Amino acid sequence: MTAPASAAASRDRGPALSRGRRWAATGALAASLLVVAMDMTVLNIALPALAAGLRPTSVQLLWIVDVYSLVLAGLLVPCAALADRWGRRRTLLLGYGLFAGASLLVPATDAAPGVIAVRALLGVGGAMILPTTLSMIRVLFTDPAERATALGVWAAVSGLGAAAGPLVGGFLLQRFPWQAAFLVNVPLILVALVAGLALLPESRVAEPGRWDARAAVLALIGMVLLVWAVKRFGGGNGPTAPEAWAALAGAGVALTWFALRCLGRADPLLELRLFGRRPFTAGIVAALGTTFSMVGAMLLLAQWLQLADGASPMAAGVRLLPVATAGVAASLLAPPLARLLGARTVLAAGPAVTGTGLLVLALAPGPLDLPAVLTALALIGAGTGSLAVGSALIMSGAPEEQAGSAGALEETSYELGAALGVAVLGTVAGQVYRARLTDTPALHDAPPELAAQAAESLGGAVGVADRLSLPRLAEQAATAFTEALRTAGLVGAILMFAVAATVFALAPGRRPASG
């Protein structure tokens, strides 16, 4: 006879941990999360040095950039389901080992295929770590208010890692070869591994049901094709790329089949019925929208700071810090504010504040300057604070035995939001940039093949301008990119205000975030 869910959950969790051990365990989880979050953005700064050292082909460079997120997105659901069955602590520690081991392989790689393999292994390790940190917090903290605070710390560390990646990368690359951007993972992940061995209890679902191998394969294929299609839509060919449409169709078939299998089983690999809970859905929508805006905006602003405003990689990393500092402060303040004002108000305010930051980029009077950009970055960072409330609604809205599913869905929303942010805002900016630059007189002074290269990206234009000694081309390309950034900011702001309205309609009225 099946035990009630509450009884099963209590058996999974084991003896209650002391308050000190719970928070020490949260520190170990945060250390690993910081590393994985940094790894998602550090390559943005390290890529030029890596490309100069390895001289990969354009296809290899594309795979170096994309393979991490493709593997991560494809394995989030299978790895979360594995953790529920095999053991969350065991899965997490294996993820730590894979992440550290892959990072240590970098000095032995002297060609692009080796780096691609390392990035793929990092994606496997990240897929084991990310959803499991969330489900472990759900298990460690039984008190709703304490859990909300722990998830606020989780959200703060996640945002800090994403913003610190470019800063750490810039600092290292001024002193060391590009391999240092990977090796920086090792000390923190080893600390997390030792602390995890000492502090984390084992946790698994008592009666998880049979492993659905077909559903796991469908999830892997569907998510890889979906994220790959979104990334291709954001590339040079934009919405006209036939291979992207083919991949999107394949993703639709695989994910529809996956969803039907999950909804038709009593023991699904992923509990999609969680979307029947309005607070859970509100948290997922907020997570997707906020990540969309932050990642898309940071990609464009990192380029603007280095190529239009003339900052070095290190200086650009420092100037991106308002995202991290404002995000950390807002993440820690969000749970108590939600208890005071209500989860709906704080959760919906996040995308609205982020949209306001994007609007500053679009509507700042006069030429876009550094103070306006720093103000926008601070607002975008402050808006990510609502992720703490969203995560509390997502994880508290799921029974403990479904914590793996909730963590996988939350992390998937982050991955999909990041890919969509780069694709949508990147495509808007690219189209406007090309249209503006095509009309500039300086472009006509370059040979056709170099003119085409300059029209592809601001980095391409700066390279062509340096090669041909055409400073006017660099100036006019920077002006065109600034106009493109403003337009992308306006589009992003409109989308974020729509997300805020949707979240406000879905979220509970006065329900506290700890609930």
C-alpha positions as CSV (number, residue, x, y, z in Angstrom):
1,M,0.0,0.0,0.0
2,T,1.3,3.4,-0.9
3,A,2.2,5.7,2.0
4,P,0.7,9.2,2.1
5,A,2.9,11.8,0.5
6,S,3.7,13.5,3.8
7,A,4.9,10.2,5.3
8,A,7.0,9.5,2.2
9,A,8.5,12.9,2.4
10,S,9.5,12.6,6.0
11,R,11.2,9.3,5.3
12,D,13.1,10.8,2.3
13,R,14.4,13.7,4.4
14,G,15.7,11.7,7.3
15,P,16.4,13.3,10.7
16,A,15.8,17.0,10.9
17,L,19.0,19.0,10.7
18,S,20.1,21.7,13.2
19,R,19.6,25.3,12.1
20,G,23.4,25.8,11.9
21,R,23.9,22.7,9.7
22,R,21.0,23.7,7.4
23,W,22.6,27.1,6.7
24,A,26.1,25.6,6.4
25,A,24.7,23.2,3.8
26,T,23.1,26.1,2.0
27,G,26.5,27.8,1.9
28,A,27.9,24.7,0.2
29,L,25.1,24.7,-2.3
30,A,25.7,28.4,-2.9
31,A,29.4,27.9,-3.7
32,S,28.6,25.4,-6.4
33,L,25.9,27.6,-7.8
34,L,28.2,30.5,-8.0
35,V,30.7,28.5,-10.1
36,V,28.0,27.2,-12.5
37,A,26.5,30.7,-12.9
38,M,29.9,32.3,-13.5
39,D,30.7,29.6,-16.1
40,M,27.7,30.7,-18.1
41,T,29.0,34.2,-18.7
42,V,32.8,34.1,-18.3
43,L,33.3,32.8,-21.8
44,N,31.9,36.1,-23.2
45,I,35.1,37.8,-22.1
46,A,37.4,34.8,-22.7
47,L,36.3,34.1,-26.2
48,P,38.6,36.5,-28.1
49,A,41.7,35.2,-26.3
50,L,40.5,31.6,-26.8
51,A,39.9,32.2,-30.5
52,A,43.3,33.8,-30.9
53,G,45.0,30.9,-29.2
54,L,43.2,28.0,-30.8
55,R,42.2,29.5,-34.2
56,P,39.0,27.5,-34.5
57,T,36.9,27.5,-37.6
58,S,33.6,29.5,-37.5
59,V,31.6,26.3,-37.0
60,Q,33.9,25.1,-34.1
61,L,33.7,28.5,-32.5
62,L,29.9,28.3,-32.6
63,W,30.0,24.9,-30.9
64,I,32.4,26.1,-28.2
65,V,29.8,28.8,-27.4
66,D,26.7,26.8,-27.7
67,V,27.4,23.2,-26.6
68,Y,27.4,24.0,-22.9
69,S,23.8,25.5,-22.9
70,L,22.6,22.8,-25.3
71,V,23.8,19.9,-23.1
72,L,22.6,21.7,-19.9
73,A,19.1,22.4,-21.3
74,G,18.7,18.9,-22.6
75,L,19.7,17.1,-19.4
76,L,18.0,19.2,-16.8
77,V,14.9,17.1,-16.7
78,P,16.6,13.7,-16.9
79,C,19.1,14.6,-14.2
80,A,16.4,16.0,-11.9
81,A,14.5,12.7,-12.3
82,L,17.7,10.7,-11.7
83,A,18.3,12.6,-8.5
84,D,14.8,11.9,-7.2
85,R,15.4,8.2,-7.7
86,W,19.2,7.6,-7.2
87,G,19.7,10.3,-4.5
88,R,19.9,14.0,-4.6
89,R,23.1,14.3,-2.6
90,R,24.7,11.5,-4.7
91,T,23.7,13.2,-7.9
92,L,25.0,16.6,-6.7
93,L,28.3,15.2,-5.6
94,L,28.8,13.4,-9.0
95,G,28.0,16.7,-10.7
96,Y,30.6,18.5,-8.6
97,G,33.2,15.8,-9.6
98,L,32.3,16.1,-13.3
99,F,32.5,19.9,-13.2
100,A,35.9,19.9,-11.5
101,G,37.3,17.1,-13.6
102,A,36.2,18.7,-16.9
103,S,37.8,22.0,-15.8
104,L,41.1,20.3,-15.0
105,L,41.2,18.8,-18.5
106,V,41.5,22.3,-20.1
107,P,45.3,22.6,-19.8
108,A,45.7,19.4,-21.8
109,T,43.5,20.7,-24.7
110,D,45.3,22.3,-27.5
111,A,42.6,22.2,-30.2
112,A,39.0,23.3,-30.6
113,P,37.5,19.7,-30.4
114,G,39.0,19.3,-27.0
115,V,37.4,22.5,-25.7
116,I,34.1,21.5,-27.2
117,A,34.3,18.2,-25.3
118,V,35.2,20.0,-22.1
119,R,32.3,22.4,-22.5
120,A,29.9,19.5,-23.1
121,L,31.1,17.7,-19.9
122,L,30.7,21.0,-18.0
123,G,27.1,21.0,-19.3
124,V,26.5,17.5,-17.9
125,G,27.9,18.5,-14.5
126,G,25.8,21.7,-14.5
127,A,22.6,19.8,-15.3
128,M,23.3,17.6,-12.2
129,I,24.0,20.6,-10.0
130,L,21.4,23.3,-10.8
131,P,18.0,21.6,-10.3
132,T,19.4,19.5,-7.4
133,T,20.5,22.6,-5.4
134,L,16.9,23.8,-5.6
135,S,15.3,20.5,-4.6
136,M,17.9,20.1,-1.7
137,I,16.8,23.5,-0.4
138,R,13.2,22.4,-0.6
139,V,14.1,19.3,1.5
140,L,16.5,21.0,4.0
141,F,14.1,23.8,5.0
142,T,10.6,22.7,6.2
143,D,9.7,26.1,7.7
144,P,8.2,28.2,4.8
145,A,9.7,31.6,6.0
146,E,13.2,30.1,6.5
147,R,12.9,28.4,3.1
148,A,12.0,31.7,1.4
149,T,15.1,33.3,2.9
150,A,17.3,30.4,1.7
151,L,15.9,30.7,-1.8
152,G,16.6,34.5,-1.6
153,V,20.2,33.6,-0.9
154,W,20.1,31.2,-3.8
155,A,18.7,33.8,-6.2
156,A,21.3,36.4,-5.0
157,V,24.2,34.0,-5.6
158,S,22.9,33.0,-9.0
159,G,22.7,36.7,-10.1
160,L,26.1,37.4,-8.5
161,G,27.7,34.6,-10.4
162,A,26.3,35.6,-13.8
163,A,27.4,39.2,-13.3
164,A,30.8,38.3,-11.8
165,G,31.7,36.0,-14.7
166,P,32.8,38.9,-17.0
167,L,34.6,40.6,-14.1
168,V,36.5,37.6,-13.0
169,G,37.3,36.7,-16.7
170,G,38.6,40.1,-17.4
171,F,40.8,40.1,-14.3
172,L,42.3,36.7,-15.1
173,L,42.8,37.4,-18.8
174,Q,44.9,40.4,-18.1
175,R,47.4,38.2,-16.3
176,F,47.0,34.6,-17.5
177,P,46.2,32.6,-20.7
178,W,42.6,31.8,-21.6
179,Q,42.7,28.5,-19.8
180,A,42.5,30.4,-16.5
181,A,38.8,31.2,-17.2
182,F,38.1,27.4,-16.8
183,L,40.5,26.6,-14.0
184,V,39.0,29.3,-11.8
185,N,36.1,26.8,-11.3
186,V,38.2,24.2,-9.5
187,P,38.9,25.7,-6.0
188,L,35.3,26.7,-5.3
189,I,33.8,23.4,-6.7
190,L,36.3,21.4,-4.5
191,V,35.2,23.4,-1.5
192,A,31.6,22.6,-2.3
193,L,32.4,18.9,-2.8
194,V,34.1,18.6,0.6
195,A,31.4,20.6,2.3
196,G,28.7,18.6,0.6
197,L,30.2,15.3,1.8
198,A,30.3,16.6,5.3
199,L,27.0,18.5,5.5
200,L,24.4,17.4,3.0
201,P,22.0,14.6,4.0
202,E,20.9,12.1,1.4
203,S,17.4,12.6,0.0
204,R,15.3,10.7,-2.5
205,V,11.7,10.1,-3.4
206,A,10.5,7.0,-1.5
207,E,8.3,5.6,-4.3
208,P,9.3,7.5,-7.5
209,G,7.9,5.0,-10.0
210,R,9.7,3.4,-12.9
211,W,12.3,5.4,-14.9
212,D,10.8,6.4,-18.2
213,A,13.7,6.1,-20.6
214,R,11.7,7.1,-23.6
215,A,10.5,10.3,-21.9
216,A,14.2,11.1,-20.9
217,V,15.3,10.7,-24.5
218,L,12.4,12.9,-25.8
219,A,13.2,15.6,-23.2
220,L,16.8,15.6,-24.3
221,I,16.1,15.7,-28.0
222,G,13.3,18.3,-27.7
223,M,15.1,20.7,-25.4
224,V,18.4,20.5,-27.4
225,L,16.5,21.2,-30.7
226,L,14.4,24.0,-29.1
227,V,17.4,25.9,-27.6
228,W,19.5,25.3,-30.8
229,A,16.6,26.7,-33.0
230,V,16.2,29.7,-30.8
231,K,20.0,30.4,-30.9
232,R,19.9,30.1,-34.7
233,F,17.0,32.5,-35.0
234,G,19.2,35.0,-33.2
235,G,22.1,34.4,-35.7
236,G,23.0,36.2,-38.8
237,N,20.1,34.8,-41.0
238,G,17.5,35.6,-38.3
239,P,14.0,34.2,-38.9
240,T,14.8,33.1,-42.4
241,A,17.2,30.3,-41.4
242,P,15.6,27.0,-42.8
243,E,17.6,24.8,-40.4
244,A,16.2,26.7,-37.4
245,W,12.6,26.1,-38.6
246,A,13.3,22.4,-39.1
247,A,14.8,22.2,-35.6
248,L,11.9,24.0,-34.1
249,A,9.4,21.6,-35.8
250,G,11.4,18.7,-34.5
251,A,11.4,20.2,-31.0
252,G,7.6,20.7,-31.2
253,V,7.1,17.0,-32.1
254,A,9.5,15.7,-29.4
255,L,8.2,17.9,-26.6
256,T,4.6,17.3,-27.4
257,W,5.2,13.6,-27.3
258,F,7.1,14.0,-24.0
259,A,4.3,16.1,-22.5
260,L,1.6,13.5,-23.5
261,R,3.7,10.7,-22.0
262,C,4.1,12.6,-18.7
263,L,0.4,13.6,-18.5
264,G,-0.7,10.0,-19.2
265,R,1.4,8.4,-16.4
266,A,0.8,8.2,-12.7
267,D,4.6,8.3,-12.2
268,P,5.8,10.8,-14.8
269,L,9.4,11.7,-15.4
270,L,8.4,15.3,-15.0
271,E,5.3,16.4,-13.2
272,L,3.7,18.8,-15.7
273,R,0.5,19.0,-13.6
274,L,2.3,21.5,-11.4
275,F,1.3,24.1,-14.1
276,G,-2.2,23.7,-12.8
277,R,-1.2,25.7,-9.7
278,R,-1.4,29.4,-10.6
279,P,1.3,30.5,-8.1
280,F,3.7,28.0,-9.6
281,T,3.0,29.2,-13.2
282,A,3.4,32.8,-12.1
283,G,6.8,32.0,-10.7
284,I,7.9,30.2,-13.9
285,V,6.7,33.1,-16.1
286,A,8.5,35.6,-13.9
287,A,11.7,33.5,-14.0
288,L,11.6,33.2,-17.8
289,G,10.9,36.9,-18.4
290,T,13.4,38.2,-16.0
291,T,16.2,36.0,-17.3
292,F,15.2,37.0,-20.9
293,S,15.8,40.7,-20.2
294,M,18.9,40.3,-18.0
295,V,20.9,38.0,-20.3
296,G,19.8,39.8,-23.5
297,A,20.6,43.2,-22.2
298,M,24.0,42.2,-20.6
299,L,25.1,40.7,-24.0
300,L,24.4,43.9,-25.8
301,L,25.7,46.2,-23.1
302,A,29.0,44.2,-22.8
303,Q,29.6,44.9,-26.5
304,W,28.6,48.5,-26.2
305,L,30.9,49.1,-23.2
306,Q,33.9,47.6,-24.9
307,L,33.4,48.5,-28.6
308,A,31.4,51.7,-28.5
309,D,32.5,53.2,-25.2
310,G,36.1,52.0,-25.4
311,A,36.3,50.0,-22.1
312,S,38.8,47.2,-21.6
313,P,37.5,43.8,-20.7
314,M,38.3,44.4,-17.1
315,A,36.7,47.8,-17.1
316,A,33.6,46.5,-18.8
317,G,33.3,43.8,-16.1
318,V,33.5,46.5,-13.4
319,R,30.9,48.6,-15.1
320,L,28.5,45.6,-15.3
321,L,28.7,45.2,-11.5
322,P,25.5,47.3,-10.8
323,V,23.6,44.3,-12.1
324,A,25.1,42.1,-9.5
325,T,25.0,44.5,-6.5
326,A,21.5,45.6,-7.1
327,G,20.4,42.0,-7.8
328,V,22.0,40.7,-4.5
329,A,20.4,43.4,-2.5
330,A,17.0,43.0,-4.1
331,S,17.1,39.2,-3.7
332,L,17.7,39.4,0.0
333,L,15.0,42.1,0.5
334,A,12.3,40.5,-1.7
335,P,11.1,37.8,0.8
336,P,10.5,40.1,3.7
337,L,8.9,42.6,1.3
338,A,6.6,39.9,0.0
339,R,5.5,39.1,3.5
340,L,4.7,42.8,4.0
341,L,3.2,43.7,0.6
342,G,2.2,40.3,-0.8
343,A,3.9,37.9,-3.2
344,R,1.9,39.2,-6.2
345,T,3.1,42.8,-5.8
346,V,6.8,42.0,-5.4
347,L,6.8,39.3,-8.0
348,A,5.1,41.5,-10.7
349,A,7.3,44.4,-9.7
350,G,10.5,42.6,-10.8
351,P,9.7,42.4,-14.5
352,A,8.3,46.0,-14.3
353,V,11.5,47.3,-12.7
354,T,13.6,45.5,-15.3
355,G,11.4,46.9,-18.1
356,T,12.0,50.4,-16.6
357,G,15.7,49.8,-16.9
358,L,15.4,48.8,-20.5
359,L,13.2,51.9,-21.1
360,V,16.1,54.0,-19.7
361,L,18.3,52.7,-22.5
362,A,15.6,53.4,-25.1
363,L,14.5,56.9,-23.9
364,A,17.6,58.5,-22.2
365,P,17.8,62.0,-23.6
366,G,20.7,62.9,-25.8
367,P,23.5,60.5,-26.8
368,L,23.6,57.4,-24.7
369,D,26.2,57.8,-22.1
370,L,27.7,55.8,-19.2
371,P,25.5,57.2,-16.4
372,A,22.4,56.2,-18.3
373,V,23.8,52.7,-18.9
374,L,24.8,52.3,-15.2
375,T,21.3,53.4,-14.2
376,A,19.7,50.9,-16.6
377,L,22.0,48.1,-15.3
378,A,21.1,48.9,-11.7
379,L,17.4,48.7,-12.5
380,I,17.8,45.5,-14.5
381,G,19.6,44.0,-11.6
382,A,17.1,45.2,-9.0
383,G,14.3,43.5,-11.1
384,T,16.0,40.1,-10.8
385,G,15.3,40.3,-7.0
386,S,11.8,39.0,-7.7
387,L,13.4,35.7,-8.7
388,A,13.7,35.0,-5.0
389,V,9.9,35.3,-4.6
390,G,9.3,33.4,-7.8
391,S,11.5,30.5,-6.6
392,A,9.7,30.4,-3.3
393,L,6.4,30.2,-5.0
394,I,7.7,27.5,-7.4
395,M,9.3,25.3,-4.8
396,S,6.7,25.8,-2.0
397,G,4.0,25.2,-4.6
398,A,5.3,21.7,-5.2
399,P,5.0,18.8,-2.7
400,E,8.4,17.6,-1.5
401,E,8.3,14.4,-3.6
402,Q,7.9,16.7,-6.7
403,A,10.8,19.0,-5.7
404,G,12.9,17.5,-8.5
405,S,10.3,18.4,-11.1
406,A,9.9,21.9,-9.7
407,G,13.6,22.5,-9.8
408,A,14.0,21.1,-13.3
409,L,11.1,23.3,-14.6
410,E,12.5,26.4,-12.9
411,E,16.0,25.9,-14.3
412,T,14.6,25.1,-17.7
413,S,12.8,28.5,-17.6
414,Y,16.1,30.2,-16.9
415,E,17.8,28.4,-19.8
416,L,15.0,29.1,-22.2
417,G,14.7,32.7,-21.1
418,A,18.4,33.3,-21.6
419,A,18.3,31.8,-25.1
420,L,15.2,33.8,-26.0
421,G,16.7,37.0,-24.7
422,V,19.8,36.6,-26.8
423,A,17.8,35.6,-29.8
424,V,15.0,38.2,-29.7
425,L,17.0,41.2,-28.5
426,G,20.0,40.2,-30.5
427,T,18.0,39.8,-33.6
428,V,16.3,43.2,-33.1
429,A,19.6,44.9,-32.5
430,G,21.3,43.1,-35.4
431,Q,18.6,44.1,-37.9
432,V,18.6,47.8,-36.8
433,Y,22.4,47.9,-36.7
434,R,22.7,46.5,-40.3
435,A,20.0,48.9,-41.6
436,R,21.7,51.9,-40.0
437,L,25.2,51.0,-41.0
438,T,24.4,50.3,-44.6
439,D,23.5,54.0,-45.1
440,T,26.7,55.3,-43.7
441,P,29.2,56.8,-46.2
442,A,32.3,55.3,-44.5
443,L,31.1,51.8,-45.3
444,H,31.3,52.6,-49.0
445,D,35.1,53.1,-48.7
446,A,35.6,49.4,-47.8
447,P,35.9,46.5,-50.3
448,P,32.6,44.6,-50.6
449,E,33.7,41.5,-48.7
450,L,35.0,43.7,-45.8
451,A,32.0,45.9,-45.9
452,A,29.8,42.8,-45.5
453,Q,31.9,41.7,-42.5
454,A,31.5,45.2,-40.9
455,A,27.8,45.0,-41.4
456,E,27.5,41.7,-39.5
457,S,28.5,43.0,-36.1
458,L,30.1,45.9,-34.3
459,G,33.2,43.8,-33.5
460,G,33.5,43.1,-37.3
461,A,33.2,46.8,-38.1
462,V,35.9,47.8,-35.5
463,G,38.2,45.1,-36.9
464,V,37.7,46.3,-40.5
465,A,38.2,49.9,-39.5
466,D,41.5,49.1,-37.8
467,R,42.6,47.0,-40.8
468,L,41.8,49.7,-43.3
469,S,42.6,52.7,-41.1
470,L,39.0,54.0,-41.3
471,P,38.3,55.7,-38.0
472,R,35.1,57.1,-39.4
473,L,33.8,53.6,-40.0
474,A,34.3,52.7,-36.4
475,E,32.6,55.8,-35.2
476,Q,29.6,55.4,-37.5
477,A,29.4,51.7,-36.5
478,A,29.3,52.6,-32.8
479,T,26.5,55.1,-33.5
480,A,24.5,52.5,-35.5
481,F,25.0,50.0,-32.7
482,T,23.9,52.5,-30.1
483,E,20.7,53.1,-32.0
484,A,20.2,49.3,-32.3
485,L,20.7,49.0,-28.5
486,R,18.0,51.7,-27.9
487,T,15.6,49.9,-30.2
488,A,16.2,46.5,-28.5
489,G,15.7,48.3,-25.1
490,L,12.3,49.5,-26.2
491,V,11.2,46.1,-27.5
492,G,12.5,44.5,-24.3
493,A,10.7,47.0,-22.1
494,I,7.4,46.4,-23.8
495,L,7.8,42.6,-23.4
496,M,8.7,43.0,-19.7
497,F,5.7,45.1,-18.9
498,A,3.6,42.4,-20.6
499,V,5.3,39.8,-18.4
500,A,4.6,41.9,-15.3
501,A,0.9,42.1,-16.2
502,T,0.7,38.4,-16.7
503,V,2.4,37.6,-13.4
504,F,0.2,40.0,-11.6
505,A,-2.9,38.2,-13.0
506,L,-1.6,34.8,-12.1
507,A,0.0,35.3,-8.7
508,P,-1.9,35.0,-5.4
509,G,-3.1,38.3,-3.9
510,R,-1.8,38.6,-0.4
511,R,-0.2,35.2,-0.1
512,P,3.3,35.5,1.5
513,A,6.3,34.3,-0.5
514,S,7.1,32.0,2.2
515,G,3.8,30.2,1.8
